[in-house]
């Protein structure tokens, strides 16, 4: 973590988008670490399921982004899809 803090320009944060951010038990601890690192965060949403309307995906991205923004300066949210 010290190397990431000292050497990185941005942190890629991969989350399971199938979970609600407020009920995912691992998120709080990871966000504390990201806050300590103090770098901008690119939020990558994984396991988003089958393709959906862009509006639905945007709502999911916004939910995670707003949750993350309480802890660290998120720069962008991106849903990973095949």
Secondary structure as GFF3:
##gff-version 3
##sequence-region A 1 82
A	DSSP	alpha_helix	2	7	.	.	.	ID=ss1
A	DSSP	beta_strand	10	16	.	.	.	ID=ss2
A	DSSP	alpha_helix	27	37	.	.	.	ID=ss3
A	DSSP	beta_strand	40	46	.	.	.	ID=ss4
A	DSSP	alpha_helix	54	69	.	.	.	ID=ss5
A	DSSP	beta_strand	74	79	.	.	.	ID=ss6
###
